[in-house]
């Protein structure tokens, strides 16, 4: 997996979750808590932390 995708499986899953969350943040009025749960995060704060690490901005800055 790592050779073909150039990342570990966990990184791939996290990237997919964050991409989905970004789309929902931009296109819906769902709360951050709802988006977090839909995308497989344990809480809105966990999503916010990972989102900022990955995109360099908070979900509220994007919205």
PQR file of N, CA, C, O and H, with PARSE charges and radii, in Angstrom:
ATOM      1  N   UNK A   1       0.832  -1.197   0.000 -0.4000 1.5000
ATOM      2  CA  UNK A   1       0.000   0.000   0.000 -0.0000 2.0000
ATOM      3  C   UNK A   1       0.870   1.252   0.000  0.5500 1.7000
ATOM      4  O   UNK A   1       0.657   2.173  -0.788 -0.5500 1.4000
ATOM      5  N   UNK A   2       1.847   1.270   0.890 -0.4000 1.5000
ATOM      6  CA  UNK A   2       2.689   2.455   1.028 -0.0000 2.0000
ATOM      7  C   UNK A   2       3.457   2.748  -0.261  0.5500 1.7000
ATOM      8  O   UNK A   2       3.646   3.913  -0.609 -0.5500 1.4000
ATOM      9  H   UNK A   2       2.021   0.522   1.531  0.4000 1.0000
ATOM     10  N   UNK A   3       3.895   1.726  -0.964 -0.4000 1.5000
ATOM     11  CA  UNK A   3       4.632   1.942  -2.216 -0.0000 2.0000
ATOM     12  C   UNK A   3       3.735   2.517  -3.299  0.5500 1.7000
ATOM     13  O   UNK A   3       4.154   3.415  -4.030 -0.5500 1.4000
ATOM     14  H   UNK A   3       3.742   0.779  -0.682  0.4000 1.0000
ATOM     15  N   UNK A   4       2.536   2.029  -3.415 -0.4000 1.5000
ATOM     16  CA  UNK A   4       1.658   2.499  -4.495 -0.0000 2.0000
ATOM     17  C   UNK A   4       1.025   3.853  -4.192  0.5500 1.7000
ATOM     18  O   UNK A   4       0.755   4.616  -5.120 -0.5500 1.4000
ATOM     19  H   UNK A   4       2.196   1.299  -2.822  0.4000 1.0000
ATOM     20  N   UNK A   5       0.783   4.172  -2.929 -0.4000 1.5000
ATOM     21  CA  UNK A   5       0.110   5.425  -2.566 -0.0000 2.0000
ATOM     22  C   UNK A   5       1.071   6.488  -2.024  0.5500 1.7000
ATOM     23  O   UNK A   5       0.686   7.643  -1.848 -0.5500 1.4000
ATOM     24  H   UNK A   5       1.003   3.552  -2.176  0.4000 1.0000
ATOM     25  N   UNK A   6       2.305   6.100  -1.763 -0.4000 1.5000
ATOM     26  CA  UNK A   6       3.316   7.000  -1.196 -0.0000 2.0000
ATOM     27  C   UNK A   6       2.927   7.560   0.172  0.5500 1.7000
ATOM     28  O   UNK A   6       3.348   8.657   0.540 -0.5500 1.4000
ATOM     29  H   UNK A   6       2.618   5.161  -1.906  0.4000 1.0000
ATOM     30  N   UNK A   7       2.142   6.824   0.904 -0.4000 1.5000
ATOM     31  CA  UNK A   7       1.780   7.196   2.276 -0.0000 2.0000
ATOM     32  C   UNK A   7       1.291   5.951   3.003  0.5500 1.7000
ATOM     33  O   UNK A   7       0.881   4.968   2.386 -0.5500 1.4000
ATOM     34  H   UNK A   7       1.800   5.933   0.604  0.4000 1.0000
ATOM     35  N   UNK A   8       1.343   6.018   4.309 -0.4000 1.5000
ATOM     36  CA  UNK A   8       0.857   4.909   5.131 -0.0000 2.0000
ATOM     37  C   UNK A   8      -0.670   4.844   5.061  0.5500 1.7000
ATOM     38  O   UNK A   8      -1.317   5.856   4.791 -0.5500 1.4000
ATOM     39  H   UNK A   8       1.676   6.817   4.810  0.4000 1.0000
ATOM     40  N   UNK A   9      -1.248   3.674   5.299 -0.4000 1.5000
ATOM     41  CA  UNK A   9      -2.713   3.551   5.255 -0.0000 2.0000
ATOM     42  C   UNK A   9      -3.429   4.548   6.167  0.5500 1.7000
ATOM     43  O   UNK A   9      -4.457   5.104   5.782 -0.5500 1.4000
ATOM     44  H   UNK A   9      -0.722   2.852   5.518  0.4000 1.0000
ATOM     45  N   UNK A  10      -2.903   4.778   7.360 -0.4000 1.5000
ATOM     46  CA  UNK A  10      -3.528   5.724   8.290 -0.0000 2.0000
ATOM     47  C   UNK A  10      -3.530   7.136   7.704  0.5500 1.7000
ATOM     48  O   UNK A  10      -4.519   7.859   7.832 -0.5500 1.4000
ATOM     49  H   UNK A  10      -2.068   4.326   7.673  0.4000 1.0000
ATOM     50  N   UNK A  11      -2.441   7.528   7.070 -0.4000 1.5000
ATOM     51  CA  UNK A  11      -2.368   8.856   6.455 -0.0000 2.0000
ATOM     52  C   UNK A  11      -3.382   8.982   5.323  0.5500 1.7000
ATOM     53  O   UNK A  11      -4.009  10.029   5.159 -0.5500 1.4000
ATOM     54  H   UNK A  11      -1.638   6.941   6.966  0.4000 1.0000
ATOM     55  N   UNK A  12      -3.539   7.927   4.551 -0.4000 1.5000
ATOM     56  CA  UNK A  12      -4.497   7.935   3.449 -0.0000 2.0000
ATOM     57  C   UNK A  12      -5.926   8.113   3.972  0.5500 1.7000
ATOM     58  O   UNK A  12      -6.694   8.919   3.447 -0.5500 1.4000
ATOM     59  H   UNK A  12      -3.029   7.077   4.684  0.4000 1.0000
ATOM     60  N   UNK A  13      -6.265   7.359   5.001 -0.4000 1.5000
ATOM     61  CA  UNK A  13      -7.608   7.448   5.587 -0.0000 2.0000
ATOM     62  C   UNK A  13      -7.845   8.847   6.147  0.5500 1.7000
ATOM     63  O   UNK A  13      -8.917   9.420   5.952 -0.5500 1.4000
ATOM     64  H   UNK A  13      -5.641   6.704   5.427  0.4000 1.0000
ATOM     65  N   UNK A  14      -6.856   9.398   6.838 -0.4000 1.5000
ATOM     66  CA  UNK A  14      -6.995  10.738   7.408 -0.0000 2.0000
ATOM     67  C   UNK A  14      -7.174  11.775   6.300  0.5500 1.7000
ATOM     68  O   UNK A  14      -7.998  12.681   6.426 -0.5500 1.4000
ATOM     69  H   UNK A  14      -5.985   8.933   6.996  0.4000 1.0000
ATOM     70  N   UNK A  15      -6.414  11.647   5.228 -0.4000 1.5000
ATOM     71  CA  UNK A  15      -6.544  12.578   4.103 -0.0000 2.0000
ATOM     72  C   UNK A  15      -7.940  12.507   3.498  0.5500 1.7000
ATOM     73  O   UNK A  15      -8.533  13.538   3.181 -0.5500 1.4000
ATOM     74  H   UNK A  15      -5.745  10.911   5.126  0.4000 1.0000
ATOM     75  N   UNK A  16      -8.460  11.308   3.339 -0.4000 1.5000
ATOM     76  CA  UNK A  16      -9.814  11.145   2.787 -0.0000 2.0000
ATOM     77  C   UNK A  16     -10.864  11.762   3.710  0.5500 1.7000
ATOM     78  O   UNK A  16     -11.785  12.431   3.242 -0.5500 1.4000
ATOM     79  H   UNK A  16      -7.978  10.471   3.596  0.4000 1.0000
ATOM     80  N   UNK A  17     -10.730  11.539   5.013 -0.4000 1.5000
ATOM     81  CA  UNK A  17     -11.676  12.114   5.975 -0.0000 2.0000
ATOM     82  C   UNK A  17     -11.644  13.637   5.934  0.5500 1.7000
ATOM     83  O   UNK A  17     -12.686  14.293   5.955 -0.5500 1.4000
ATOM     84  H   UNK A  17      -9.981  10.995   5.393  0.4000 1.0000
ATOM     85  N   UNK A  18     -10.432  14.191   5.876 -0.4000 1.5000
ATOM     86  CA  UNK A  18     -10.290  15.650   5.862 -0.0000 2.0000
ATOM     87  C   UNK A  18     -10.806  16.257   4.562  0.5500 1.7000
ATOM     88  O   UNK A  18     -11.378  17.347   4.572 -0.5500 1.4000
ATOM     89  H   UNK A  18      -9.586  13.658   5.858  0.4000 1.0000
ATOM     90  N   UNK A  19     -10.610  15.567   3.455 -0.4000 1.5000
ATOM     91  CA  UNK A  19     -11.133  16.045   2.172 -0.0000 2.0000
ATOM     92  C   UNK A  19     -12.657  16.075   2.206  0.5500 1.7000
ATOM     93  O   UNK A  19     -13.279  17.027   1.736 -0.5500 1.4000
ATOM     94  H   UNK A  19     -10.146  14.681   3.447  0.4000 1.0000
ATOM     95  N   UNK A  20     -13.249  15.027   2.764 -0.4000 1.5000
ATOM     96  CA  UNK A  20     -14.711  14.982   2.895 -0.0000 2.0000
ATOM     97  C   UNK A  20     -15.201  16.091   3.817  0.5500 1.7000
ATOM     98  O   UNK A  20     -16.189  16.762   3.518 -0.5500 1.4000
ATOM     99  H   UNK A  20     -12.744  14.254   3.146  0.4000 1.0000
ATOM    100  N   UNK A  21     -14.512  16.282   4.936 -0.4000 1.5000
ATOM    101  CA  UNK A  21     -14.893  17.338   5.881 -0.0000 2.0000
ATOM    102  C   UNK A  21     -14.803  18.709   5.226  0.5500 1.7000
ATOM    103  O   UNK A  21     -15.684  19.547   5.420 -0.5500 1.4000
ATOM    104  H   UNK A  21     -13.709  15.737   5.179  0.4000 1.0000
ATOM    105  N   UNK A  22     -13.759  18.943   4.460 -0.4000 1.5000
ATOM    106  CA  UNK A  22     -13.595  20.234   3.782 -0.0000 2.0000
ATOM    107  C   UNK A  22     -14.767  20.497   2.846  0.5500 1.7000
ATOM    108  O   UNK A  22     -15.306  21.603   2.814 -0.5500 1.4000
ATOM    109  H   UNK A  22     -13.044  18.263   4.302  0.4000 1.0000
ATOM    110  N   UNK A  23     -15.158  19.490   2.092 -0.4000 1.5000
ATOM    111  CA  UNK A  23     -16.296  19.637   1.190 -0.0000 2.0000
ATOM    112  C   UNK A  23     -17.578  19.962   1.932  0.5500 1.7000
ATOM    113  O   UNK A  23     -18.352  20.815   1.496 -0.5500 1.4000
ATOM    114  H   UNK A  23     -14.720  18.591   2.118  0.4000 1.0000
ATOM    115  N   UNK A  24     -17.808  19.290   3.047 -0.4000 1.5000
ATOM    116  CA  UNK A  24     -19.018  19.544   3.835 -0.0000 2.0000
ATOM    117  C   UNK A  24     -18.989  20.928   4.482  0.5500 1.7000
ATOM    118  O   UNK A  24     -20.021  21.594   4.571 -0.5500 1.4000
ATOM    119  H   UNK A  24     -17.180  18.597   3.401  0.4000 1.0000
ATOM    120  N   UNK A  25     -17.833  21.353   4.927 -0.4000 1.5000
ATOM    121  CA  UNK A  25     -17.708  22.684   5.533 -0.0000 2.0000
ATOM    122  C   UNK A  25     -18.052  23.754   4.505  0.5500 1.7000
ATOM    123  O   UNK A  25     -18.725  24.736   4.816 -0.5500 1.4000
ATOM    124  H   UNK A  25     -16.995  20.812   4.855  0.4000 1.0000
ATOM    125  N   UNK A  26     -17.586  23.554   3.288 -0.4000 1.5000
ATOM    126  CA  UNK A  26     -17.812  24.546   2.234 -0.0000 2.0000
ATOM    127  C   UNK A  26     -19.231  24.517   1.679  0.5500 1.7000
ATOM    128  O   UNK A  26     -19.752  25.552   1.264 -0.5500 1.4000
ATOM    129  H   UNK A  26     -17.039  22.756   3.035  0.4000 1.0000
ATOM    130  N   UNK A  27     -19.854  23.355   1.667 -0.4000 1.5000
ATOM    131  CA  UNK A  27     -21.116  23.226   0.934 -0.0000 2.0000
ATOM    132  C   UNK A  27     -22.356  23.011   1.799  0.5500 1.7000
ATOM    133  O   UNK A  27     -23.466  22.942   1.271 -0.5500 1.4000
ATOM    134  H   UNK A  27     -19.431  22.515   2.004  0.4000 1.0000
ATOM    135  N   UNK A  28     -22.189  22.905   3.103 -0.4000 1.5000
ATOM    136  CA  UNK A  28     -23.360  22.642   3.941 -0.0000 2.0000
ATOM    137  C   UNK A  28     -23.392  23.594   5.128  0.5500 1.7000
ATOM    138  O   UNK A  28     -22.431  24.311   5.408 -0.5500 1.4000
ATOM    139  H   UNK A  28     -21.287  22.962   3.531  0.4000 1.0000
ATOM    140  N   UNK A  29     -24.507  23.576   5.801 -0.4000 1.5000
ATOM    141  CA  UNK A  29     -24.672  24.367   7.021 -0.0000 2.0000
ATOM    142  C   UNK A  29     -24.633  23.472   8.263  0.5500 1.7000
ATOM    143  O   UNK A  29     -25.032  23.894   9.349 -0.5500 1.4000
ATOM    144  H   UNK A  29     -25.288  22.994   5.574  0.4000 1.0000
ATOM    145  N   UNK A  30     -24.157  22.247   8.103 -0.4000 1.5000
ATOM    146  CA  UNK A  30     -24.043  21.342   9.245 -0.0000 2.0000
ATOM    147  C   UNK A  30     -23.089  21.923  10.277  0.5500 1.7000
ATOM    148  O   UNK A  30     -22.150  22.643   9.938 -0.5500 1.4000
ATOM    149  H   UNK A  30     -23.833  21.903   7.221  0.4000 1.0000
ATOM    150  N   UNK A  31     -23.339  21.604  11.525 -0.4000 1.5000
ATOM    151  CA  UNK A  31     -22.420  22.041  12.577 -0.0000 2.0000
ATOM    152  C   UNK A  31     -21.107  21.274  12.442  0.5500 1.7000
ATOM    153  O   UNK A  31     -21.058  20.204  11.835 -0.5500 1.4000
ATOM    154  H   UNK A  31     -24.102  21.018  11.800  0.4000 1.0000
ATOM    155  N   UNK A  32     -20.056  21.833  13.011 -0.4000 1.5000
ATOM    156  CA  UNK A  32     -18.762  21.166  12.964 -0.0000 2.0000
ATOM    157  C   UNK A  32     -18.826  19.820  13.679  0.5500 1.7000
ATOM    158  O   UNK A  32     -18.172  18.864  13.263 -0.5500 1.4000
ATOM    159  H   UNK A  32     -20.096  22.702  13.504  0.4000 1.0000
ATOM    160  N   UNK A  33     -19.603  19.742  14.743 -0.4000 1.5000
ATOM    161  CA  UNK A  33     -19.778  18.473  15.457 -0.0000 2.0000
ATOM    162  C   UNK A  33     -20.412  17.424  14.545  0.5500 1.7000
ATOM    163  O   UNK A  33     -19.962  16.278  14.518 -0.5500 1.4000
ATOM    164  H   UNK A  33     -20.135  20.518  15.081  0.4000 1.0000
ATOM    165  N   UNK A  34     -21.444  17.800  13.803 -0.4000 1.5000
ATOM    166  CA  UNK A  34     -22.089  16.858  12.880 -0.0000 2.0000
ATOM    167  C   UNK A  34     -21.131  16.427  11.781  0.5500 1.7000
ATOM    168  O   UNK A  34     -21.080  15.250  11.424 -0.5500 1.4000
ATOM    169  H   UNK A  34     -21.809  18.730  13.826  0.4000 1.0000
ATOM    170  N   UNK A  35     -20.378  17.366  11.248 -0.4000 1.5000
ATOM    171  CA  UNK A  35     -19.405  17.042  10.198 -0.0000 2.0000
ATOM    172  C   UNK A  35     -18.343  16.099  10.746  0.5500 1.7000
ATOM    173  O   UNK A  35     -17.949  15.143  10.077 -0.5500 1.4000
ATOM    174  H   UNK A  35     -20.419  18.322  11.537  0.4000 1.0000
ATOM    175  N   UNK A  36     -17.882  16.366  11.957 -0.4000 1.5000
ATOM    176  CA  UNK A  36     -16.884  15.500  12.583 -0.0000 2.0000
ATOM    177  C   UNK A  36     -17.399  14.067  12.684  0.5500 1.7000
ATOM    178  O   UNK A  36     -16.687  13.124  12.339 -0.5500 1.4000
ATOM    179  H   UNK A  36     -18.202  17.143  12.500  0.4000 1.0000
ATOM    180  N   UNK A  37     -18.617  13.904  13.149 -0.4000 1.5000
ATOM    181  CA  UNK A  37     -19.177  12.561  13.308 -0.0000 2.0000
ATOM    182  C   UNK A  37     -19.386  11.871  11.966  0.5500 1.7000
ATOM    183  O   UNK A  37     -19.118  10.676  11.837 -0.5500 1.4000
ATOM    184  H   UNK A  37     -19.196  14.670  13.429  0.4000 1.0000
ATOM    185  N   UNK A  38     -19.861  12.607  10.969 -0.4000 1.5000
ATOM    186  CA  UNK A  38     -20.074  12.039   9.631 -0.0000 2.0000
ATOM    187  C   UNK A  38     -18.751  11.559   9.028  0.5500 1.7000
ATOM    188  O   UNK A  38     -18.716  10.552   8.321 -0.5500 1.4000
ATOM    189  H   UNK A  38     -20.078  13.577  11.074  0.4000 1.0000
ATOM    190  N   UNK A  39     -17.675  12.278   9.307 -0.4000 1.5000
ATOM    191  CA  UNK A  39     -16.374  11.977   8.706 -0.0000 2.0000
ATOM    192  C   UNK A  39     -15.503  11.051   9.551  0.5500 1.7000
ATOM    193  O   UNK A  39     -14.361  10.771   9.186 -0.5500 1.4000
ATOM    194  H   UNK A  39     -17.703  13.096   9.881  0.4000 1.0000
ATOM    195  N   UNK A  40     -16.028  10.578  10.668 -0.4000 1.5000
ATOM    196  CA  UNK A  40     -15.310   9.588  11.461 -0.0000 2.0000
ATOM    197  C   UNK A  40     -14.388  10.140  12.535  0.5500 1.7000
ATOM    198  O   UNK A  40     -13.524   9.417  13.031 -0.5500 1.4000
ATOM    199  H   UNK A  40     -16.956  10.805  10.965  0.4000 1.0000
ATOM    200  N   UNK A  41     -14.551  11.395  12.902 -0.4000 1.5000
ATOM    201  CA  UNK A  41     -13.764  11.974  13.989 -0.0000 2.0000
ATOM    202  C   UNK A  41     -14.544  11.838  15.292  0.5500 1.7000
ATOM    203  O   UNK A  41     -15.774  11.803  15.288 -0.5500 1.4000
ATOM    204  H   UNK A  41     -15.253  11.982  12.499  0.4000 1.0000
ATOM    205  N   UNK A  42     -13.828  11.763  16.391 -0.4000 1.5000
ATOM    206  CA  UNK A  42     -14.485  11.555  17.679 -0.0000 2.0000
ATOM    207  C   UNK A  42     -15.139  12.817  18.222  0.5500 1.7000
ATOM    208  O   UNK A  42     -16.046  12.739  19.051 -0.5500 1.4000
ATOM    209  H   UNK A  42     -12.828  11.792  16.394  0.4000 1.0000
ATOM    210  N   UNK A  43     -14.687  13.976  17.763 -0.4000 1.5000
ATOM    211  CA  UNK A  43     -15.247  15.236  18.252 -0.0000 2.0000
ATOM    212  C   UNK A  43     -14.921  16.365  17.283  0.5500 1.7000
ATOM    213  O   UNK A  43     -14.085  16.218  16.391 -0.5500 1.4000
ATOM    214  H   UNK A  43     -13.950  14.040  17.090  0.4000 1.0000
ATOM    215  N   UNK A  44     -15.589  17.481  17.474 -0.4000 1.5000
ATOM    216  CA  UNK A  44     -15.315  18.661  16.655 -0.0000 2.0000
ATOM    217  C   UNK A  44     -13.903  19.175  16.912  0.5500 1.7000
ATOM    218  O   UNK A  44     -13.240  19.652  15.991 -0.5500 1.4000
ATOM    219  H   UNK A  44     -16.267  17.601  18.199  0.4000 1.0000
ATOM    220  N   UNK A  45     -13.442  19.083  18.148 -0.4000 1.5000
ATOM    221  CA  UNK A  45     -12.093  19.572  18.449 -0.0000 2.0000
ATOM    222  C   UNK A  45     -11.024  18.704  17.792  0.5500 1.7000
ATOM    223  O   UNK A  45      -9.992  19.215  17.358 -0.5500 1.4000
ATOM    224  H   UNK A  45     -13.981  18.696  18.896  0.4000 1.0000
ATOM    225  N   UNK A  46     -11.263  17.403  17.717 -0.4000 1.5000
ATOM    226  CA  UNK A  46     -10.326  16.510  17.029 -0.0000 2.0000
ATOM    227  C   UNK A  46     -10.278  16.851  15.541  0.5500 1.7000
ATOM    228  O   UNK A  46      -9.198  16.924  14.954 -0.5500 1.4000
ATOM    229  H   UNK A  46     -12.102  16.988  18.069  0.4000 1.0000
ATOM    230  N   UNK A  47     -11.428  17.057  14.941 -0.4000 1.5000
ATOM    231  CA  UNK A  47     -11.480  17.466  13.538 -0.0000 2.0000
ATOM    232  C   UNK A  47     -10.758  18.793  13.347  0.5500 1.7000
ATOM    233  O   UNK A  47      -9.957  18.926  12.421 -0.5500 1.4000
ATOM    234  H   UNK A  47     -12.305  16.997  15.418  0.4000 1.0000
ATOM    235  N   UNK A  48     -11.021  19.763  14.190 -0.4000 1.5000
ATOM    236  CA  UNK A  48     -10.395  21.083  14.061 -0.0000 2.0000
ATOM    237  C   UNK A  48      -8.878  20.994  14.138  0.5500 1.7000
ATOM    238  O   UNK A  48      -8.172  21.631  13.356 -0.5500 1.4000
ATOM    239  H   UNK A  48     -11.672  19.655  14.942  0.4000 1.0000
ATOM    240  N   UNK A  49      -8.385  20.211  15.073 -0.4000 1.5000
ATOM    241  CA  UNK A  49      -6.939  20.050  15.242 -0.0000 2.0000
ATOM    242  C   UNK A  49      -6.305  19.440  13.990  0.5500 1.7000
ATOM    243  O   UNK A  49      -5.321  19.960  13.465 -0.5500 1.4000
ATOM    244  H   UNK A  49      -8.958  19.693  15.708  0.4000 1.0000
ATOM    245  N   UNK A  50      -6.875  18.342  13.524 -0.4000 1.5000
ATOM    246  CA  UNK A  50      -6.332  17.673  12.331 -0.0000 2.0000
ATOM    247  C   UNK A  50      -6.483  18.542  11.087  0.5500 1.7000
ATOM    248  O   UNK A  50      -5.591  18.572  10.239 -0.5500 1.4000
ATOM    249  H   UNK A  50      -7.675  17.919  13.951  0.4000 1.0000
ATOM    250  N   UNK A  51      -7.595  19.240  10.973 -0.4000 1.5000
ATOM    251  CA  UNK A  51      -7.859  20.105   9.830 -0.0000 2.0000
ATOM    252  C   UNK A  51      -6.807  21.208   9.750  0.5500 1.7000
ATOM    253  O   UNK A  51      -6.274  21.495   8.678 -0.5500 1.4000
ATOM    254  H   UNK A  51      -8.320  19.216  11.661  0.4000 1.0000
ATOM    255  N   UNK A  52      -6.519  21.814  10.885 -0.4000 1.5000
ATOM    256  CA  UNK A  52      -5.532  22.896  10.911 -0.0000 2.0000
ATOM    257  C   UNK A  52      -4.139  22.365  10.589  0.5500 1.7000
ATOM    258  O   UNK A  52      -3.369  23.036   9.901 -0.5500 1.4000
ATOM    259  H   UNK A  52      -6.952  21.580  11.755  0.4000 1.0000
ATOM    260  N   UNK A  53      -3.805  21.180  11.073 -0.4000 1.5000
ATOM    261  CA  UNK A  53      -2.518  20.559  10.747 -0.0000 2.0000
ATOM    262  C   UNK A  53      -2.391  20.336   9.241  0.5500 1.7000
ATOM    263  O   UNK A  53      -1.341  20.601   8.656 -0.5500 1.4000
ATOM    264  H   UNK A  53      -4.430  20.635  11.632  0.4000 1.0000
ATOM    265  N   UNK A  54      -3.450  19.856   8.626 -0.4000 1.5000
ATOM    266  CA  UNK A  54      -3.408  19.457   7.220 -0.0000 2.0000
ATOM    267  C   UNK A  54      -3.520  20.647   6.272  0.5500 1.7000
ATOM    268  O   UNK A  54      -2.768  20.740   5.301 -0.5500 1.4000
ATOM    269  H   UNK A  54      -4.303  19.641   9.102  0.4000 1.0000
ATOM    270  N   UNK A  55      -4.455  21.558   6.549 -0.4000 1.5000
ATOM    271  CA  UNK A  55      -4.737  22.662   5.625 -0.0000 2.0000
ATOM    272  C   UNK A  55      -4.108  23.996   6.038  0.5500 1.7000
ATOM    273  O   UNK A  55      -4.081  24.934   5.240 -0.5500 1.4000
ATOM    274  H   UNK A  55      -5.065  21.482   7.337  0.4000 1.0000
ATOM    275  N   UNK A  56      -3.608  24.094   7.263 -0.4000 1.5000
ATOM    276  CA  UNK A  56      -2.993  25.332   7.709 -0.0000 2.0000
ATOM    277  C   UNK A  56      -3.983  26.425   8.056  0.5500 1.7000
ATOM    278  O   UNK A  56      -3.609  27.592   8.172 -0.5500 1.4000
ATOM    279  H   UNK A  56      -3.630  23.332   7.911  0.4000 1.0000
ATOM    280  N   UNK A  57      -5.238  26.060   8.223 -0.4000 1.5000
ATOM    281  CA  UNK A  57      -6.284  27.001   8.639 -0.0000 2.0000
ATOM    282  C   UNK A  57      -7.349  26.229   9.393  0.5500 1.7000
ATOM    283  O   UNK A  57      -7.472  25.013   9.246 -0.5500 1.4000
ATOM    284  H   UNK A  57      -5.543  25.112   8.129  0.4000 1.0000
ATOM    285  N   UNK A  58      -8.103  26.934  10.187 -0.4000 1.5000
ATOM    286  CA  UNK A  58      -9.165  26.276  10.940 -0.0000 2.0000
ATOM    287  C   UNK A  58     -10.401  26.108  10.056  0.5500 1.7000
ATOM    288  O   UNK A  58     -10.542  26.806   9.051 -0.5500 1.4000
ATOM    289  H   UNK A  58      -8.003  27.921  10.306  0.4000 1.0000
ATOM    290  N   UNK A  59     -11.288  25.196  10.420 -0.4000 1.5000
ATOM    291  CA  UNK A  59     -12.534  25.052   9.664 -0.0000 2.0000
ATOM    292  C   UNK A  59     -13.334  26.349   9.597  0.5500 1.7000
ATOM    293  O   UNK A  59     -13.947  26.642   8.571 -0.5500 1.4000
ATOM    294  H   UNK A  59     -11.174  24.630  11.236  0.4000 1.0000
ATOM    295  N   UNK A  60     -13.335  27.124  10.673 -0.4000 1.5000
ATOM    296  CA  UNK A  60     -14.094  28.385  10.661 -0.0000 2.0000
ATOM    297  C   UNK A  60     -13.472  29.406   9.717  0.5500 1.7000
ATOM    298  O   UNK A  60     -14.190  30.222   9.140 -0.5500 1.4000
ATOM    299  H   UNK A  60     -12.837  26.886  11.507  0.4000 1.0000
ATOM    300  N   UNK A  61     -12.166  29.379   9.548 -0.4000 1.5000
ATOM    301  CA  UNK A  61     -11.522  30.269   8.580 -0.0000 2.0000
ATOM    302  C   UNK A  61     -11.933  29.904   7.157  0.5500 1.7000
ATOM    303  O   UNK A  61     -12.093  30.784   6.312 -0.5500 1.4000
ATOM    304  H   UNK A  61     -11.582  28.716  10.017  0.4000 1.0000
ATOM    305  N   UNK A  62     -12.102  28.622   6.893 -0.4000 1.5000
ATOM    306  CA  UNK A  62     -12.524  28.173   5.563 -0.0000 2.0000
ATOM    307  C   UNK A  62     -13.972  28.545   5.297  0.5500 1.7000
ATOM    308  O   UNK A  62     -14.317  28.984   4.200 -0.5500 1.4000
ATOM    309  H   UNK A  62     -11.972  27.907   7.580  0.4000 1.0000
ATOM    310  N   UNK A  63     -14.805  28.371   6.290 -0.4000 1.5000
ATOM    311  CA  UNK A  63     -16.239  28.618   6.146 -0.0000 2.0000
ATOM    312  C   UNK A  63     -16.504  30.097   5.964  0.5500 1.7000
ATOM    313  O   UNK A  63     -17.657  30.505   5.825 -0.5500 1.4000
ATOM    314  H   UNK A  63     -14.524  28.015   7.182  0.4000 1.0000
TER
END
